Amino acid sequence: MDSGHPEVAIFEAFKAVNIRVKELTGMDDDGQSLMGSAMRDDNPPIVFDDLSTETGRNIQAGFRFMFMGAVRGIRNPDAHDQFRPLTDEEAFEELSFASMLMRRLDAAVVTKGP
């Protein structure tokens, strides 16, 4: 991390995930509540897999919990407190996680939106 401030990049990356879900769904909610509603079990606006199968439903729930946890456990602390110092390895892991979530949104089926 050349800037010496990877925490800012991570905060912005997870803000971008939140904004992207809002844009895809047209929902006004935010954070954990947004992720829970956008990726819910019944008639979700964002679908990650075939919900007619148990495996697909497990994938849907698993990613819902990952998105909910990401905004609550990674984005929110940085939004409300001073950035916590991270090693380069931790910073790359968190940025990679944000990238993986964005990639899953790229591949998802959006059933509702603007």
C-alpha positions in Angstrom: 0.0 0.0 0.0 1.9 2.9 -1.3 -0.2 5.7 0.3 0.4 4.4 3.8 -3.3 4.6 4.4 -4.9 1.3 3.4 -7.7 1.9 5.9 -9.1 4.6 3.7 -9.1 2.4 0.7 -10.8 -0.4 2.6 -13.5 2.0 4.0 -14.1 3.3 0.5 -14.3 -0.2 -1.0 -17.0 -1.3 1.4 -18.9 2.0 1.0 -18.8 1.1 -2.8 -20.3 -2.3 -2.1 -23.1 -0.7 -0.1 -23.8 1.9 -2.8 -23.7 -0.8 -5.5 -26.4 -2.8 -3.8 -28.5 0.3 -3.4 -28.1 1.1 -7.1 -29.0 -2.5 -8.2 -32.1 -2.7 -6.0 -33.3 0.8 -5.9 -33.7 0.4 -2.1 -33.1 3.3 0.3 -32.0 1.2 3.3 -28.4 1.0 4.3 -25.8 -1.3 5.8 -26.7 -4.6 7.4 -30.5 -3.9 6.9 -30.0 -3.2 3.2 -28.0 -6.4 2.7 -30.5 -8.5 4.6 -33.4 -7.1 2.6 -31.7 -7.2 -0.8 -30.6 -10.8 -0.4 -33.4 -12.2 1.7 -34.6 -15.8 1.4 -38.0 -15.1 -0.2 -38.2 -13.2 -3.4 -34.9 -11.4 -3.1 -34.0 -8.5 -5.4 -30.5 -9.9 -5.7 -30.2 -13.7 -6.4 -26.9 -15.5 -6.2 -28.0 -19.0 -7.2 -30.9 -21.2 -8.1 -33.3 -20.8 -5.2 -35.3 -23.8 -6.1 -32.5 -26.0 -4.7 -31.2 -26.4 -1.2 -27.7 -25.7 -2.4 -28.9 -22.5 -4.1 -30.7 -21.4 -0.9 -27.6 -22.1 1.1 -25.5 -20.0 -1.2 -28.0 -17.2 -1.1 -28.0 -17.2 2.7 -24.3 -17.6 3.0 -23.6 -14.6 0.8 -26.3 -12.6 2.5 -24.5 -13.2 5.8 -21.2 -12.3 4.3 -22.5 -9.0 2.9 -24.2 -8.2 6.2 -21.1 -9.0 8.1 -18.9 -7.0 5.8 -20.8 -3.8 6.2 -21.3 -4.3 10.0 -17.8 -5.6 10.9 -15.5 -3.9 8.4 -17.3 -0.7 7.1 -19.2 0.4 10.2 -16.3 0.5 12.7 -14.3 2.7 10.3 -17.3 5.0 9.8 -17.8 5.6 13.5 -14.3 5.4 15.0 -10.8 6.2 14.0 -9.3 3.9 11.4 -7.6 0.9 13.1 -4.0 0.2 11.9 -3.7 -2.8 9.6 -0.7 -4.7 8.3 -0.3 -4.8 4.5 -1.5 -8.5 4.6 -4.7 -7.5 6.5 -5.3 -4.7 4.2 -4.9 -6.9 1.1 -7.2 -9.5 2.6 -10.0 -7.0 3.3 -9.7 -5.3 -0.1 -9.8 -8.8 -1.7 -13.0 -9.6 0.2 -14.6 -6.4 -1.1 -13.5 -7.3 -4.6 -15.0 -10.8 -4.2 -18.3 -9.3 -3.0 -18.4 -7.0 -6.0 -17.6 -9.9 -8.3 -20.6 -11.8 -6.9 -22.8 -8.8 -7.5 -21.6 -8.8 -11.2 -22.7 -12.4 -11.5 -26.0 -12.1 -9.6 -29.4 -11.9 -11.1 -31.2 -8.7 -10.2 -34.9 -9.2 -10.1 -35.9 -5.7 -9.0 -34.2 -2.4 -9.4 -34.5 1.2 -10.6 
